Amino acid sequence: MSGKTSIPGLIVLVTTITSSLLLQSCVKDPVLATLTTGQATDITINSAVISGNITDNGRAEITAKGFCWGINPQPTLDDEFVPSGTGSGPFSATVSGLEPNTSYHIRAYAENSVGVAYGNDVEFVTSTAPPTVTTVQVTNIAAVSASCGGNVTYDGGAQITSRGVCWSTSPQPDITDFHSSDGTGSGSFPSTLNNLSPATIYYVRAYASNGSWTVYGEEFSFRTKLADADGNLYNTILIGSQLWMSENLRTTKLNDNTAIPEIQDNAQWVSLTTPEYCWYDNNINFKSTYGALYNWYTVNTGKLCPNGWRVPADTDFSVLETTLGMPASQAEVWGFRGTDHGLKMKNTSGWDENGNGTNSSGFTALPGGYRYGLDGMFVLQTTITYWWTASEHDADRGWYRRLDSSSDQVYRASTSKKGGKYVRCVKN
């Protein structure tokens, strides 16, 4: 009898081997990962946030991923890079240490057992940094102009497109106020401030702009000077509510440009009852230090001080003295009054007999002497000074103020209108 013999174990073995071979023939080898690079966000002057996404791990574990960057296209791990963990899917990181206003190329990378794969190249530009500028001290201060300037020490990574100085009568001036335009680029630059008002406090700052930023240097303040009809310039000082000249007047013209006669002869000086002036000892070299001596008739023209200013009345001096602390009850007393109020008005040098003051008021009084109304002689320079007031005592006498080397007080009295005394102006 014939037939087939079945061997079950052999059939099972053959079937298992066949299935295994079929399965092995279906499994593919790992390849490089597939990934993309996202656009840069949150860009600053030296950093940016970058995103990436591993869409296919290449059938192998992602053991490293991150971003590499450089200034040239297609950066690799041979350039700068920042790691961002392992595994597939979206990821992000912040790249830092960048330069302002610079174009960078960046790519995401992912590493598996096959190697390193890169995403697409993304280009971005870092932001421009603020420039740096310093302000130059104000010089050449005149009545309606002054010199200033600045120095751009850093451009912020971009061209300086405008620079200059801005000014205002209020603190923290900016380019919405008056300002100059002084070229472009880095480095130092001069600037001129024009169309200023006389005897006025101004605040000034240099500025610089690189298109993205406008920045300012430190702030300085200054007070413009006061000009008379001759063009002489004067410093001024605010004492309480009064704005005073801190120098004696030295004009040879009234403010309507009428010339004031210069009288040198003693006899002629004491004989006149019309405006006149002189320099102490008829020496013009004393002009810049002490100013001019005037008789009271010059004061009485009402045109001696610059426009908008006046020769102070007796009461104006009283206000000054009470501002410095003199009791009001003493302000209209004849003779020496107060305690150290003259000391506060005197300059810290220039007075003989240890008569210098503290000048805490800023009045800066100097001992210019005077011209005697009785005989026209010049006397007591370096030890005494007088100022006329615009107030008349009687037909022959006008009120004055006096300081002496030997006293810390202030003297008030009246004297002959023919005397030669100094003048301080006060703002109307």
Buried (B, 14 or more C-beta within 10 A) or exposed (E): EEEEEEEEEEEEEEEEEEEEEEEEEEEEEBBBBBBBBBEBEEBBBBBBBBBBBBEEBBBBBBEBBBBBBBEEEEBEBEBBBBBBEBEBEEBBBEBEEBEBBBEBBBBBBBBBEBEBBBBEBBEBBBBBBBBBBBBBEBEEBBBBBBBBBBBBBBBBBBBBBBBBBBBBBEEEBEBEBBBBEBBBEBEEBBBEBEEBEBBBBBBBBBBBBBBBBBBBBEBBEBBBBBBBBEEBBBBBBBBEEBBBBBBBBBBBBBBEEEEBEEBEEBEEBBEEEEBBBBBBBBEEEBBEBBBBBBBBBBBBBEBBBBEEBBBBBBBBBBBBBBBBEBEEEBBEEEEBBBBBBBBBBBBEEBBBEEBBBEBEBBBBBBBBBBBBBEEBBBEBBBBBBBBBBBBBBEEBBBBBBBBBBEBBBBBBBBBBBBBBBBBBBBBE
